[in-house]
């Protein structure tokens, strides 16, 4: 264990760096392992099968 005023913060810094590295590693790993199936239907707006009527810019209160 490091001693001294700043030496006490080295342990906290190491834990912070290791924690951030683990978060970044899991995010990158999930990005590599996820299925990537692009499809144009995924970019459309979901309207539950009913065509909208009128404009969407109305006050609702």
PDB file as gemmi writes it, atoms N, CA and C in Angstrom:
CRYST1    1.000    1.000    1.000  90.00  90.00  90.00 P 1                      
ATOM      1  N   UNK A   1       0.832  -1.185   0.000  1.00  0.00           N  
ATOM      2  CA  UNK A   1       0.000   0.000   0.000  1.00  0.00           C  
ATOM      3  C   UNK A   1       0.879   1.252   0.000  1.00  0.00           C  
ATOM      4  N   UNK A   2       0.594   2.182  -0.881  1.00  0.00           N  
ATOM      5  CA  UNK A   2       1.347   3.431  -0.880  1.00  0.00           C  
ATOM      6  C   UNK A   2       1.000   4.262   0.359  1.00  0.00           C  
ATOM      7  N   UNK A   3       1.986   4.984   0.833  1.00  0.00           N  
ATOM      8  CA  UNK A   3       1.776   5.807   2.019  1.00  0.00           C  
ATOM      9  C   UNK A   3       1.895   7.270   1.644  1.00  0.00           C  
ATOM     10  N   UNK A   4       1.412   8.132   2.504  1.00  0.00           N  
ATOM     11  CA  UNK A   4       1.479   9.559   2.268  1.00  0.00           C  
ATOM     12  C   UNK A   4       0.120  10.085   1.831  1.00  0.00           C  
ATOM     13  N   UNK A   5       0.065  11.410   1.705  1.00  0.00           N  
ATOM     14  CA  UNK A   5      -1.210  12.061   1.388  1.00  0.00           C  
ATOM     15  C   UNK A   5      -1.723  11.657   0.012  1.00  0.00           C  
ATOM     16  N   UNK A   6      -0.894  11.793  -0.995  1.00  0.00           N  
ATOM     17  CA  UNK A   6      -1.335  11.453  -2.348  1.00  0.00           C  
ATOM     18  C   UNK A   6      -1.304   9.954  -2.599  1.00  0.00           C  
ATOM     19  N   UNK A   7      -0.534   9.243  -1.829  1.00  0.00           N  
ATOM     20  CA  UNK A   7      -0.466   7.799  -1.974  1.00  0.00           C  
ATOM     21  C   UNK A   7      -1.780   7.120  -1.666  1.00  0.00           C  
ATOM     22  N   UNK A   8      -2.585   7.725  -0.803  1.00  0.00           N  
ATOM     23  CA  UNK A   8      -3.887   7.151  -0.476  1.00  0.00           C  
ATOM     24  C   UNK A   8      -4.847   7.238  -1.663  1.00  0.00           C  
ATOM     25  N   UNK A   9      -4.650   8.218  -2.505  1.00  0.00           N  
ATOM     26  CA  UNK A   9      -5.542   8.394  -3.649  1.00  0.00           C  
ATOM     27  C   UNK A   9      -5.136   7.541  -4.846  1.00  0.00           C  
ATOM     28  N   UNK A  10      -3.944   6.985  -4.808  1.00  0.00           N  
ATOM     29  CA  UNK A  10      -3.506   6.133  -5.916  1.00  0.00           C  
ATOM     30  C   UNK A  10      -4.395   4.897  -6.019  1.00  0.00           C  
ATOM     31  N   UNK A  11      -4.757   4.322  -4.877  1.00  0.00           N  
ATOM     32  CA  UNK A  11      -5.627   3.145  -4.885  1.00  0.00           C  
ATOM     33  C   UNK A  11      -6.985   3.480  -5.489  1.00  0.00           C  
ATOM     34  N   UNK A  12      -7.527   4.624  -5.118  1.00  0.00           N  
ATOM     35  CA  UNK A  12      -8.819   5.045  -5.680  1.00  0.00           C  
ATOM     36  C   UNK A  12      -8.685   5.292  -7.178  1.00  0.00           C  
ATOM     37  N   UNK A  13      -7.592   5.904  -7.595  1.00  0.00           N  
ATOM     38  CA  UNK A  13      -7.361   6.145  -9.017  1.00  0.00           C  
ATOM     39  C   UNK A  13      -7.234   4.860  -9.803  1.00  0.00           C  
ATOM     40  N   UNK A  14      -6.555   3.875  -9.221  1.00  0.00           N  
ATOM     41  CA  UNK A  14      -6.412   2.582  -9.904  1.00  0.00           C  
ATOM     42  C   UNK A  14      -7.772   1.917 -10.066  1.00  0.00           C  
ATOM     43  N   UNK A  15      -8.581   1.940  -9.009  1.00  0.00           N  
ATOM     44  CA  UNK A  15      -9.921   1.361  -9.107  1.00  0.00           C  
ATOM     45  C   UNK A  15     -10.772   2.095 -10.143  1.00  0.00           C  
ATOM     46  N   UNK A  16     -10.650   3.418 -10.217  1.00  0.00           N  
ATOM     47  CA  UNK A  16     -11.424   4.184 -11.194  1.00  0.00           C  
ATOM     48  C   UNK A  16     -10.996   3.842 -12.618  1.00  0.00           C  
ATOM     49  N   UNK A  17      -9.698   3.727 -12.850  1.00  0.00           N  
ATOM     50  CA  UNK A  17      -9.199   3.407 -14.191  1.00  0.00           C  
ATOM     51  C   UNK A  17      -9.605   1.992 -14.590  1.00  0.00           C  
ATOM     52  N   UNK A  18      -9.462   1.042 -13.668  1.00  0.00           N  
ATOM     53  CA  UNK A  18      -9.846  -0.340 -13.973  1.00  0.00           C  
ATOM     54  C   UNK A  18     -11.349  -0.432 -14.216  1.00  0.00           C  
ATOM     55  N   UNK A  19     -12.144   0.279 -13.411  1.00  0.00           N  
ATOM     56  CA  UNK A  19     -13.596   0.266 -13.615  1.00  0.00           C  
ATOM     57  C   UNK A  19     -13.994   0.856 -14.958  1.00  0.00           C  
ATOM     58  N   UNK A  20     -13.384   1.981 -15.329  1.00  0.00           N  
ATOM     59  CA  UNK A  20     -13.685   2.594 -16.627  1.00  0.00           C  
ATOM     60  C   UNK A  20     -13.243   1.690 -17.772  1.00  0.00           C  
ATOM     61  N   UNK A  21     -12.110   1.019 -17.600  1.00  0.00           N  
ATOM     62  CA  UNK A  21     -11.641   0.099 -18.643  1.00  0.00           C  
ATOM     63  C   UNK A  21     -12.591  -1.081 -18.796  1.00  0.00           C  
ATOM     64  N   UNK A  22     -13.110  -1.597 -17.687  1.00  0.00           N  
ATOM     65  CA  UNK A  22     -14.057  -2.713 -17.776  1.00  0.00           C  
ATOM     66  C   UNK A  22     -15.358  -2.296 -18.451  1.00  0.00           C  
ATOM     67  N   UNK A  23     -15.831  -1.092 -18.151  1.00  0.00           N  
ATOM     68  CA  UNK A  23     -17.049  -0.602 -18.812  1.00  0.00           C  
ATOM     69  C   UNK A  23     -16.807  -0.463 -20.311  1.00  0.00           C  
ATOM     70  N   UNK A  24     -15.698   0.151 -20.694  1.00  0.00           N  
ATOM     71  CA  UNK A  24     -15.379   0.294 -22.116  1.00  0.00           C  
ATOM     72  C   UNK A  24     -15.198  -1.040 -22.810  1.00  0.00           C  
ATOM     73  N   UNK A  25     -14.563  -1.978 -22.119  1.00  0.00           N  
ATOM     74  CA  UNK A  25     -14.357  -3.305 -22.691  1.00  0.00           C  
ATOM     75  C   UNK A  25     -15.681  -4.025 -22.921  1.00  0.00           C  
ATOM     76  N   UNK A  26     -16.585  -3.968 -21.957  1.00  0.00           N  
ATOM     77  CA  UNK A  26     -17.869  -4.646 -22.140  1.00  0.00           C  
ATOM     78  C   UNK A  26     -18.714  -3.976 -23.221  1.00  0.00           C  
ATOM     79  N   UNK A  27     -18.633  -2.651 -23.336  1.00  0.00           N  
ATOM     80  CA  UNK A  27     -19.376  -1.980 -24.408  1.00  0.00           C  
ATOM     81  C   UNK A  27     -18.839  -2.367 -25.782  1.00  0.00           C  
ATOM     82  N   UNK A  28     -17.525  -2.414 -25.924  1.00  0.00           N  
ATOM     83  CA  UNK A  28     -16.940  -2.802 -27.205  1.00  0.00           C  
ATOM     84  C   UNK A  28     -17.200  -4.271 -27.516  1.00  0.00           C  
ATOM     85  N   UNK A  29     -17.154  -5.119 -26.499  1.00  0.00           N  
ATOM     86  CA  UNK A  29     -17.416  -6.539 -26.700  1.00  0.00           C  
ATOM     87  C   UNK A  29     -18.863  -6.772 -27.127  1.00  0.00           C  
ATOM     88  N   UNK A  30     -19.798  -6.056 -26.508  1.00  0.00           N  
ATOM     89  CA  UNK A  30     -21.196  -6.218 -26.905  1.00  0.00           C  
ATOM     90  C   UNK A  30     -21.429  -5.682 -28.312  1.00  0.00           C  
ATOM     91  N   UNK A  31     -20.691  -4.647 -28.698  1.00  0.00           N  
ATOM     92  CA  UNK A  31     -20.822  -4.115 -30.056  1.00  0.00           C  
ATOM     93  C   UNK A  31     -20.326  -5.121 -31.090  1.00  0.00           C  
ATOM     94  N   UNK A  32     -19.277  -5.858 -30.746  1.00  0.00           N  
ATOM     95  CA  UNK A  32     -18.737  -6.854 -31.668  1.00  0.00           C  
ATOM     96  C   UNK A  32     -19.613  -8.102 -31.757  1.00  0.00           C  
ATOM     97  N   UNK A  33     -20.269  -8.467 -30.672  1.00  0.00           N  
ATOM     98  CA  UNK A  33     -21.012  -9.722 -30.630  1.00  0.00           C  
ATOM     99  C   UNK A  33     -22.485  -9.598 -31.018  1.00  0.00           C  
ATOM    100  N   UNK A  34     -23.018  -8.379 -31.059  1.00  0.00           N  
ATOM    101  CA  UNK A  34     -24.446  -8.237 -31.360  1.00  0.00           C  
ATOM    102  C   UNK A  34     -24.714  -8.518 -32.836  1.00  0.00           C  
ATOM    103  N   UNK A  35     -25.908  -8.996 -33.150  1.00  0.00           N  
ATOM    104  CA  UNK A  35     -26.238  -9.201 -34.558  1.00  0.00           C  
ATOM    105  C   UNK A  35     -26.486  -7.855 -35.243  1.00  0.00           C  
ATOM    106  N   UNK A  36     -26.003  -7.719 -36.449  1.00  0.00           N  
ATOM    107  CA  UNK A  36     -26.183  -6.493 -37.213  1.00  0.00           C  
ATOM    108  C   UNK A  36     -26.955  -6.843 -38.480  1.00  0.00           C  
ATOM    109  N   UNK A  37     -28.268  -6.620 -38.447  1.00  0.00           N  
ATOM    110  CA  UNK A  37     -29.127  -6.932 -39.583  1.00  0.00           C  
ATOM    111  C   UNK A  37     -29.886  -5.656 -39.956  1.00  0.00           C  
ATOM    112  N   UNK A  38     -29.270  -4.776 -40.760  1.00  0.00           N  
ATOM    113  CA  UNK A  38     -29.968  -3.552 -41.141  1.00  0.00           C  
ATOM    114  C   UNK A  38     -31.125  -3.851 -42.090  1.00  0.00           C  
ATOM    115  N   UNK A  39     -32.219  -3.154 -41.885  1.00  0.00           N  
ATOM    116  CA  UNK A  39     -33.401  -3.341 -42.721  1.00  0.00           C  
ATOM    117  C   UNK A  39     -34.137  -2.009 -42.790  1.00  0.00           C  
ATOM    118  N   UNK A  40     -34.652  -1.615 -43.970  1.00  0.00           N  
ATOM    119  CA  UNK A  40     -35.338  -0.326 -44.086  1.00  0.00           C  
ATOM    120  C   UNK A  40     -36.571  -0.209 -43.188  1.00  0.00           C  
ATOM    121  N   UNK A  41     -37.218  -1.327 -42.874  1.00  0.00           N  
ATOM    122  CA  UNK A  41     -38.399  -1.258 -42.016  1.00  0.00           C  
ATOM    123  C   UNK A  41     -38.061  -0.803 -40.603  1.00  0.00           C  
ATOM    124  N   UNK A  42     -36.826  -0.973 -40.175  1.00  0.00           N  
ATOM    125  CA  UNK A  42     -36.431  -0.548 -38.835  1.00  0.00           C  
ATOM    126  C   UNK A  42     -36.354   0.970 -38.722  1.00  0.00           C  
ATOM    127  N   UNK A  43     -36.274   1.661 -39.847  1.00  0.00           N  
ATOM    128  CA  UNK A  43     -36.164   3.114 -39.835  1.00  0.00           C  
ATOM    129  C   UNK A  43     -37.513   3.815 -39.953  1.00  0.00           C  
ATOM    130  N   UNK A  44     -38.592   3.065 -40.136  1.00  0.00           N  
ATOM    131  CA  UNK A  44     -39.901   3.681 -40.273  1.00  0.00           C  
ATOM    132  C   UNK A  44     -40.500   3.979 -38.905  1.00  0.00           C  
ATOM    133  N   UNK A  45     -41.459   4.892 -38.889  1.00  0.00           N  
ATOM    134  CA  UNK A  45     -42.138   5.264 -37.656  1.00  0.00           C  
ATOM    135  C   UNK A  45     -43.192   4.229 -37.318  1.00  0.00           C  
ATOM    136  N   UNK A  46     -43.270   3.858 -36.062  1.00  0.00           N  
ATOM    137  CA  UNK A  46     -44.253   2.872 -35.622  1.00  0.00           C  
ATOM    138  C   UNK A  46     -45.577   3.578 -35.369  1.00  0.00           C  
ATOM    139  N   UNK A  47     -46.603   3.221 -36.093  1.00  0.00           N  
ATOM    140  CA  UNK A  47     -47.918   3.844 -35.961  1.00  0.00           C  
ATOM    141  C   UNK A  47     -48.991   2.822 -35.646  1.00  0.00           C  
ATOM    142  N   UNK A  48     -48.651   1.666 -35.179  1.00  0.00           N  
ATOM    143  CA  UNK A  48     -49.556   0.582 -34.788  1.00  0.00           C  
ATOM    144  C   UNK A  48     -50.509   0.170 -35.909  1.00  0.00           C  
ATOM    145  N   UNK A  49     -50.097   0.320 -37.150  1.00  0.00           N  
ATOM    146  CA  UNK A  49     -50.888  -0.159 -38.265  1.00  0.00           C  
ATOM    147  C   UNK A  49     -51.977   0.783 -38.729  1.00  0.00           C  
ATOM    148  N   UNK A  50     -52.203   1.892 -38.042  1.00  0.00           N  
ATOM    149  CA  UNK A  50     -53.255   2.838 -38.420  1.00  0.00           C  
ATOM    150  C   UNK A  50     -52.588   4.065 -39.035  1.00  0.00           C  
ATOM    151  N   UNK A  51     -53.072   4.472 -40.213  1.00  0.00           N  
ATOM    152  CA  UNK A  51     -52.532   5.667 -40.842  1.00  0.00           C  
ATOM    153  C   UNK A  51     -52.951   6.899 -40.043  1.00  0.00           C  
ATOM    154  N   UNK A  52     -52.019   7.825 -39.789  1.00  0.00           N  
ATOM    155  CA  UNK A  52     -52.368   9.026 -39.034  1.00  0.00           C  
ATOM    156  C   UNK A  52     -53.295   9.929 -39.835  1.00  0.00           C  
ATOM    157  N   UNK A  53     -54.169  10.634 -39.134  1.00  0.00           N  
ATOM    158  CA  UNK A  53     -55.115  11.552 -39.762  1.00  0.00           C  
ATOM    159  C   UNK A  53     -54.769  12.961 -39.314  1.00  0.00           C  
ATOM    160  N   UNK A  54     -54.634  13.874 -40.261  1.00  0.00           N  
ATOM    161  CA  UNK A  54     -54.333  15.262 -39.926  1.00  0.00           C  
ATOM    162  C   UNK A  54     -52.858  15.469 -39.622  1.00  0.00           C  
ATOM    163  N   UNK A  55     -52.578  16.637 -39.033  1.00  0.00           N  
ATOM    164  CA  UNK A  55     -51.195  16.965 -38.704  1.00  0.00           C  
ATOM    165  C   UNK A  55     -50.922  16.601 -37.250  1.00  0.00           C  
ATOM    166  N   UNK A  56     -49.675  16.463 -36.918  1.00  0.00           N  
ATOM    167  CA  UNK A  56     -49.307  16.086 -35.566  1.00  0.00           C  
ATOM    168  C   UNK A  56     -49.032  17.265 -34.651  1.00  0.00           C  
ATOM    169  N   UNK A  57     -49.150  18.480 -35.166  1.00  0.00           N  
ATOM    170  CA  UNK A  57     -48.825  19.665 -34.377  1.00  0.00           C  
ATOM    171  C   UNK A  57     -50.087  20.301 -33.817  1.00  0.00           C  
ATOM    172  N   UNK A  58     -50.773  19.602 -32.952  1.00  0.00           N  
ATOM    173  CA  UNK A  58     -51.973  20.148 -32.312  1.00  0.00           C  
ATOM    174  C   UNK A  58     -51.758  20.212 -30.814  1.00  0.00           C  
ATOM    175  N   UNK A  59     -52.424  21.163 -30.178  1.00  0.00           N  
ATOM    176  CA  UNK A  59     -52.329  21.300 -28.733  1.00  0.00           C  
ATOM    177  C   UNK A  59     -53.283  20.305 -28.087  1.00  0.00           C  
ATOM    178  N   UNK A  60     -52.808  19.590 -27.076  1.00  0.00           N  
ATOM    179  CA  UNK A  60     -53.628  18.521 -26.516  1.00  0.00           C  
ATOM    180  C   UNK A  60     -54.226  18.857 -25.157  1.00  0.00           C  
ATOM    181  N   UNK A  61     -54.046  20.066 -24.668  1.00  0.00           N  
ATOM    182  CA  UNK A  61     -54.638  20.376 -23.363  1.00  0.00           C  
ATOM    183  C   UNK A  61     -55.753  21.391 -23.485  1.00  0.00           C  
TER     184      UNK A  61                                                      
END                                                                             
